Amino acid sequence: MAQMLAMVSLVVRDYDEAIAFYTGALKFKLIEDTDMGGGKRWVVVAPEGGGGASLLLARAVNAEQLAHVGNQTGGRVFLFLHTTDFWGDYRHMQAHGVQFMEQPRTEPYGLVVVFFDIYGNKWDLIQPK
């Protein structure tokens, strides 16, 4: 039996602003955007090149969910974006207004920098060794 992590749900304020950020600043592709009725949509984005998990962009629908937008992990790094072109992706993200928590650094596992998505979730951009 084989298993894989296929998708992670990410609570967002608004579908369209989330799509714009992930497809623009992070260069993800829009995999699916299906109207489910009643204002709900099934929106899936994923990094170019595939092979990893996709993000299901889930619009917050109540105060409790809104309270978790941008803080799904209690302030820890939430998602890890691997790349084969660290400096190209880093410069692209800078040009699109992505906020970085630090300067890029070299770790035993590769080149890394922590950045914030549009909602304040922490991500690692990593070019593994």
C-alpha positions as CSV (number, residue, x, y, z in Angstrom):
1,M,0.0,0.0,0.0
2,A,1.3,3.5,-0.9
3,Q,0.2,6.7,0.7
4,M,1.0,10.4,0.1
5,L,0.0,13.7,1.5
6,A,-2.1,15.1,-1.4
7,M,-3.6,18.3,-0.1
8,V,-3.4,20.7,2.9
9,S,-6.3,23.0,3.8
10,L,-5.4,26.6,4.3
11,V,-8.0,28.9,5.8
12,V,-8.1,32.3,3.9
13,R,-10.2,35.5,4.1
14,D,-11.1,35.7,0.5
15,Y,-10.7,33.2,-2.4
16,D,-9.7,35.8,-5.1
17,E,-7.0,37.6,-3.0
18,A,-5.6,34.2,-2.0
19,I,-5.5,33.0,-5.6
20,A,-3.8,36.3,-6.7
21,F,-1.1,35.9,-4.0
22,Y,-0.3,32.3,-4.5
23,T,-0.3,32.4,-8.3
24,G,1.4,35.7,-8.6
25,A,3.9,36.1,-5.7
26,L,4.7,32.4,-5.3
27,K,4.2,31.3,-9.0
28,F,1.7,28.5,-8.1
29,K,-0.7,27.3,-10.7
30,L,-4.4,27.3,-10.2
31,I,-5.4,23.6,-10.4
32,E,-9.2,24.0,-9.8
33,D,-11.7,26.7,-9.0
34,T,-15.2,25.2,-8.8
35,D,-18.3,27.0,-7.6
36,M,-19.9,24.8,-5.0
37,G,-23.0,27.1,-4.5
38,G,-23.9,29.3,-1.6
39,G,-20.6,31.3,-2.0
40,K,-18.4,28.2,-1.4
41,R,-15.7,27.3,-3.9
42,W,-13.3,24.4,-4.2
43,V,-10.1,26.2,-4.9
44,V,-6.8,24.3,-5.3
45,V,-3.4,25.7,-6.0
46,A,0.0,24.0,-6.3
47,P,3.6,24.8,-7.0
48,E,4.8,24.5,-10.6
49,G,6.5,21.3,-11.2
50,G,4.1,19.3,-9.1
51,G,5.1,16.2,-7.1
52,G,4.1,17.6,-3.7
53,A,1.0,18.4,-1.9
54,S,-1.5,21.0,-3.2
55,L,-3.2,23.7,-1.1
56,L,-7.0,23.8,-0.7
57,L,-7.9,27.4,-0.2
58,A,-10.8,27.3,2.3
59,R,-12.6,30.6,2.9
60,A,-13.3,31.3,6.6
61,V,-17.0,31.3,7.2
62,N,-17.3,32.2,10.9
63,A,-15.5,34.2,13.6
64,E,-13.7,31.1,14.9
65,Q,-12.2,30.3,11.5
66,L,-11.4,34.0,10.8
67,A,-9.4,34.1,14.1
68,H,-7.1,31.4,12.7
69,V,-6.4,33.0,9.3
70,G,-2.7,33.6,9.3
71,N,-2.0,31.6,12.5
72,Q,-2.8,28.0,11.7
73,T,0.2,26.8,13.6
74,G,0.5,29.1,16.6
75,G,3.3,31.2,15.1
76,R,5.5,28.3,13.9
77,V,6.6,27.8,10.3
78,F,3.6,26.2,8.7
79,L,4.6,25.1,5.2
80,F,7.9,24.3,3.5
81,L,8.3,25.3,-0.2
82,H,11.2,23.5,-1.9
83,T,12.8,25.0,-5.0
84,T,15.7,24.3,-7.4
85,D,16.2,28.0,-8.0
86,F,16.4,29.7,-4.6
87,W,17.7,33.0,-5.7
88,G,15.3,33.3,-8.7
89,D,12.3,32.5,-6.5
90,Y,13.6,34.8,-3.7
91,R,14.0,37.8,-6.1
92,H,10.6,37.1,-7.7
93,M,8.9,37.0,-4.3
94,Q,10.7,40.3,-3.3
95,A,9.5,41.9,-6.5
96,H,5.9,40.9,-5.6
97,G,6.0,42.4,-2.1
98,V,6.5,39.2,-0.1
99,Q,7.7,40.0,3.4
100,F,10.7,38.0,4.7
101,M,11.4,37.5,8.4
102,E,15.1,37.2,7.9
103,Q,18.0,37.2,5.4
104,P,18.6,33.9,3.5
105,R,20.9,31.6,5.4
106,T,22.7,28.3,4.8
107,E,21.8,25.4,7.0
108,P,23.0,21.8,7.0
109,Y,19.9,20.8,5.0
110,G,20.2,23.7,2.4
111,L,19.7,27.3,1.6
112,V,16.6,28.7,3.5
113,V,14.7,31.9,4.3
114,V,11.5,32.3,6.3
115,F,8.7,34.4,4.7
116,F,5.1,35.4,5.4
117,D,2.2,34.7,3.1
118,I,-0.5,37.3,2.5
119,Y,-2.2,36.3,5.8
120,G,0.9,36.1,8.0
121,N,1.5,32.3,8.0
122,K,5.2,31.5,8.1
123,W,6.8,29.5,5.3
124,D,10.3,28.3,4.6
125,L,11.6,28.7,1.1
126,I,14.3,26.0,0.9
127,Q,16.7,24.8,-1.8
128,P,17.7,21.4,-0.3
129,K,21.3,20.3,-0.5
